[in-house]
Amino acid sequence: MNEAAAKPDDKPATGEPSLVRVMGPWLLLLFIVGDILGTGIYALTGQVAKHVGGAVWLPFLVAFLVAVLTAFSYLELVTKYPKAAGAALYAHRAFGIHFVTFLIAFAVMCSGITSASTASRAFAANFSDSLGLGLAGGVGITLIGLAFMAAVAAINFRGVGESVKLNVLLTCVELSGLLIIIAIGLWAIGAGTGDPSRALTFNTSADGGAFWAVIAGTTLAFFAMVGFEDSVNMAEETKDPSRIFPKVLLTGLILTGLVYVLVSVSAIALVPPRELGEGETPLLKVVQAGAPAFPLGVFGFITMFAVANSALINMLMASRLIYGMSREHVLPPVLGKVHSARRTPYVAIGFTTLLAFALITFVGEVPALGGTTALLLLCVFTVVNVAVLVLRKDKVDHGHFSAPTIVPLLGALTCGFLVGPWTGRDPQQYVIAGVLLSIGVVLWGVTMAINRATGVNVEEPRAEDFGAHGPHN
């Protein structure tokens, strides 16, 4: 690796004003940590335990290692092209194919909707359990999830101003819940009431091997690690991104990976794997088992706050991405309409909300929704890792981070490997992803036909208008 001190020119070639560079290393670190923390660890710890048994920490560790490989590729690309666009920009620069750029952007959008739907389901389950409503599964959870998503849509329509200060607050709330779990677990282990030896026991897969059980767990655990790629969208608002991005992003990944491993060990020390895997509120069970006197409603509120933030950010991203693609004439123009009073993309908000309603109603289960999010992003990450290698021939006039060639190669191989059916991934996830992407392809085809009929000349897409944000788990 080498990292040059030279900085790219902050002033765009067009002479238009650039975004204000307000984020230093500490604010960027909080942004990254807050973006990774979220629904994944709160909702899927028990489901991972179903696959791997007591060694629930291992899939999270493997997912962390895979994420780090891809993070190196993102670091090279974001310091080479410090623009707020992400995967769509990198795919466009590497391959220059209109449809591929669109498909990457739409896949990121879909991952946001599946992530928000996962958060909605987790919110409903924690709402029910923390208030003692006893609505585990079934129509009750679905109705709460739909009501929650409708509330998110209303907030989205009204307009939400995101700020770094708000992200700091949300990060503290999300992190506090996980630190409570770690503290309860360590206290119980020290007092002799926890059983840390469970963390070394494995389930085995149908063929008798622990390897494939860990891989199956990793396909779910990876959902908890996504979000780090969002930080590249802050490149134009970060001070000296080519210099600080590498160490800050890697530090953020290490901190969250450590938190996830400690949470997993604490959870399994207090709750047996089989029990942890039942229901959709695993960490509430840990609090009940390790600290019965702790007010369950307080922890439930923290959990709901964390997953609600995930849902809102993802639906904001998805609606703005649909709006951007419509404005670039690659989706129907109606999706680009802006409300005259609220100045929000209300048709795009309605469209993405209807997709989320369908997922909550007809899919429902957290593992299927979270697994689909991971599947879509693993596909995107595979393309990003390949793009790094393709773009090595594209030289820029400023210094940037450079990953060893073996790293993007391993990143592409590991991400591509985790996409395949041999991992034990639920086939339903492929169906969900396929249906969502098919909707995009149909809309793209209809739009191209409309453009030809109306004489609209579509230039090569500006990828920076496609990719405002990525999923926050």
N, C-alpha and C positions, 0 to 999 in steps of 0.2 A: 504494500500500500504506500502511496505517497500523497501528500497533501500540500499544495502550494499556498503560499500566503496571498497571492494575487487575488483580487476581487473582481467580479464581473461589473460591468458598468451598470449603475442603478438607473440611468436614464434611458427609456426606450428610444429605439431608432426613429420612431414617428414623432418624437418631441412631446407626446402626451405625458401628463404627470403620472408618476408611478405611485404605487401604494406606499404608505408611510411605514418605515422600518422601525417598529416599536418594540419588538420582542427580543430580549436578551436571552442568555442561556438558561436562567432560572425560570422565566416565564415559558420558554419553549419546553423545558423539561416537564413543568407542570401540565402543559397542554398535552404532551405525549403520554404521560402517565395517566392523566384523566381520560384520554381517548381510548387507551387499551383497557383500562378497568371498566367493568360494566356487567352486562347481563350474563356473559359466558360463565364466569366463575360462580356467580350467584345461583344460576339455574341449572347448570350442566354437570356439576361435580358428582351428583348421584348417578347420572346416566353414564358418565365415564367409569364410575365404580362398577356398574353393571357389566361392563366389558372386561375390565382388567382385575377386579377384585380389590384387595386392600392396597395394592401398589398404585393407587389412583394418582399419585404425584408424578409417576413416570410418563404417562401420555402428555401431561402438561409440560414436562421437561423436554420431551421430544418435540412437541409443538413449538416450544421456545427456540430450540436449536434450528428448526426449519425456518422460523420467522427471522432469526438473526441472519441466516444466509441470504434471504430475500431483502432484508434491510440493507445489507451491503450493496446490493444492486440499486436499490432506491437512493442510497447515499451517493453513489457515483452519478446517477442521472439527475438528482436534484441539485447537486453542486455544479454539474455540467450545464444543465438547463434550469436555472433558478426561477421557474415560472409556476404560477398557481394553477396547475392543470393535472398533474399526476399521470396515471397509466395511459389515458387516452392520448396525451401529448407524446409520451415515449413511443407508443405503438405507431402513431402517425409519423413521427420522425424516422423510425426504423423501417417501416414498411411502405408508408405513403399510399395506402389503399383506403379509399373512402369508406367502404363497407366494414373493413376490419376496425378502423377507428370508431365507427358508430357502434359496432358490436361490443367492443371493450367498454365504451361508455355506458351502453345499455346494461351490460353485465354488472357493472359497478352499481348502477341504479337499482337493478333487481336485488343485489345483495343488501342494499340499504332497506328495501321493503321487507325482505325475509328477516333481516336482523330486527327491524322494528316490530314485526309480527311476533318474533320470539320474545322480545321485551314485553309486548302486550300480554302474551300468555303468562309470562313469569309474573308480571304485575298482578294479574287477576288471581293467580294461585296464592301469592303472598298476601294479597288483600283478604282473601277468604280465610287463610290459615291464621293470620295474625289477629283477625277479629273473631275467630272461632265460628265461622259461618258453616263449615263443613261442606263446602261445595267442590270437593276434590274431583276433578274431571267433569265430563258431561256438559249439559246445556248451561248450567250456572256459570262456570268458568268462561265459556264461550261468550255469553252475554256481557259479562264484566269486561272481557277483552275487547269486544266490539264497542262498548260504551267508552272505554278508555281510548281506543283509537279514534273515535269520533271527537273526543275532547282534544286529542292531539291535532286533529285536522282543523278544529275551530281555532286553536291557538296559532297554528300555521297560517290559516287564512287571515287572522287578525294582524299578523306580522310580529316576528320575534327578532329583536336585535341581539345578536350574539356578541359577546365581548370577552376579552381575556380574563377580566376580573371575575365574570360569572363562571368561567371555566375553572378558575382557581377554587371557587366556592364548591362547585359540583364535584371537583376532584377530591376535596377534603371530606365531603359527605360519603362518597363512594369508598374512599380509602378507610374511613373510620369503621365502617361495617366489617371490612376484611381484617383490620387490626383487632377488632373485638373478638373475632373468631380465633385469631392467632393467640391472643392473650388468654382466652378461655381454655384453648387446647394446651398451651404450655403450663398453665396453672393446674389443670387436671392431671397432666402427665407428672408434674412435680409432686402433686399430692397423692399420686398412686392410684387415682381413679380412672385414668385413661390407659389405653393399651396401645402403645406405639408399635408393638411387634406386628400388628395387623398390616402396617405399611410395607412389610416385606413379603406378604402373601399374594399369590397371583391366581387369577382364574386362567383356565386354558381354553383355547378355541376348540372347535369341533375336531380338528386334526390332532389335538393333544398338545399343541405348542403355545407357549406364552407369547411368542413374537407376534403372531397375528392378532392375539387379543389386545396387545399394546397398540398395534397399528390401528385397529378398529376404534380403540379409545382415543387415539390421536386425531382421527378424522373429526371427532366431536370437540376435543380439547382445543383444536386449532382456532375454533370460533372465539375462544377467550383471548387469543393473542392478536387478533386483527384490530386495526385502529392505528397502528404505528405508521401505516402508509398515508394516513390523513395529514401527517405533519408536513409532507412535501407541499401541500397546498398553502402553507404559511411561509413559503420561501421568499416571496416578495415583501413580506412584512417582518422578516427576521434580519437583525443586524449581522452583517458579514456571514451569510449562510454557508459559504464554501468553507469557512474556518470552523464554525461552531457546530454545524449540523452533525458531523460524524460522531463526535464524542457525546453530544447530548442525546441523540437518538439511541445509541448503543447503551448509554447509562440508563435511559428510560426503560429499555427492554430488559436489562438486567434486573432493575428494581422490581418491575412487575413480575418477571419470571420468578424471582425469589419470593415475593408475596404469594404467588399462586402455589408454589411448592409448599410453603409453610401452612397455608390455608388447607391444602389437601391433606397434609400429615395430621394437622389438628382435627380435621373433620373425621378422618378414618380412625383416629385414636379414641374418639368418643362415640362414634356410631358405626356398627358393623356394616360392611359393604352392601349386603342384601337390603338392610333397612334404609341405608342412605339412598339407595337407588329407587325406592318406592316414593311415588308422588313427585311433585314439582317444586318443593321448597326444602332442599337438602340442608341449607345452612340454618334454617329455623330449627330443624331437628338437632343440630349441633349445639345451638344455644340452649335448647330445652334440656339436653342431656348433660351438658357441662356446667351450666349455671341456671338451675331451675328458678332461682330468685330474680334473675334478670328479667326486666319487663319485656315480654315477647313483642308487645305492640311497638315498642321503640325500635327494636331491630327490624321488625317488619316494615316500619316507616322508612328506615334507612334503605332497606332493600328496594322498596317501591320507588323511592326517590332516585336511586341509582338507575334502575331499569327504565323509569319514566324519562330520564334525561337521554338515555340511549335511543328510545323510540322517537323522541322529538327531534333530535339531531339528525337521525337517519331519514325521517320523513321530510324534514327541511331539505336535506341533500337531494333526496329522490325527486321531489317536486321541482326544485331549481334545475336539476339536470335534465328532466323532461322539458322544462321551459327552454333551456339553452339549446337542446337538440331541435326543438320546434323552430326557434329563431334562426337556426342554421339551415332550415329547410330539409331536414332529414327525418322529421316527424310531422304529422299533420299540423297546419297552421293554427287550428283551433286550440291546440295544447299550449300555444304561446300567448294566449290572451291574458291580460292583466286587469284586475278589478280597478275601476276608475277611482273608487274612494279609498280602498285599503292598499292599493298599489302592490298587490300580491298576485302570483300566478294561479288564479282560483281554479281554472280548468285542470291544470296539471296537478294541483292539490287534490281535486276530486278524483282524477284518474288514478293516482297512486294510492289514495285512500280506499277506493273500490277494490284495487288489487290486494291490499292488505286485508280488507274485510273478507275477501274470498279465501285467502290463506288461513286466516283465523278460523273461519267457519268450516271449511272443507278439509283442511290439513290439521290444524289445531295443535298437534303435539310439539312440544319444545324440541326434542331431538331431531325431528324431521326438518323443522324450520331453521334451527341453528346449524344443522349439518348441511343444509342447502346453501346457507350463507357461506360457510367454509368452502364448499365445493365451488361456488362461483368465483370466490376470491382466489382459490388455489389455481384455477384456470387463468385468471388475470395475472397472478404472480408468475406463473410459468411463462407467459408472454413477456412480462417485464424482464425476467432473467435472460430470456433469449434476446430481447431488444438491447440489453447492455452490450452483448457480444457483437451484434450487428452494428451498433453505433460506435464501436471502437475506431472505425475508419473516419468518423466525423470529428474533426478537430475544432476546438473552440479557442478563442483568444484570451482565456483566463485560466488560472490554475484551478484544479478541482480534485476531489477525492477519487482515487482509483482503486478498485477492488482487485485482488489477485484473480487471474482468469479462472482458476479452479472454483472460486466461490460462486459466481453466477452459473457455472456448469452444474455444480452440486445443487444450487438453488432450483434450477430448472428441472433437474432429475428428481429431487425430493418432492417438489410441488406436483410435478406431473405424476409421480408414483402415487401420491395420496389422492389423486383424482380418480384413479382406476377402481373398477368393481372388485378387484382382488383384495382390497383393503377390508372387505366386510361392510362397506358402506351400504346403508339401506337403499334398495333400488328406487324407493319413493322419492329420494332426493334428486335423482336424475330426471324423474318425471316432472317434478316441480320446476327444476331449472330449465328443462326443455320446453315446458309450456310457457314459462315467462319469456324466454328468449324468442320463442316462436311468435309470441304476440308482438315483440319488437320487430322481428323480420317482416311480418305482415304489414305493420304500420309503416315501416321503411319502404316497402314495395309500393304501398298505396300512395305514399308521399311522392315517390319518384314519378309515378304515373301522373299525379296532379301537377307536378312541376313541368313535365313535358307538355301536358295539355294547356297549361297556362303560360308557357314560355318562360318560366323561371329558370335562370341560369345559375346552377349550383356550383360554386367554386369549391376547391378542395377545402374540407372542413377545418375550421380553426379549433384544434383540439382543446385549447385553453378555455373555449366557451362550453365544452362538453363537461369537463371534469372539475367541478367546484369542490367537491368533497368526496370522501369515501365512507364506508360504513364504520360506525362506532358501535362496538358490541355491547 
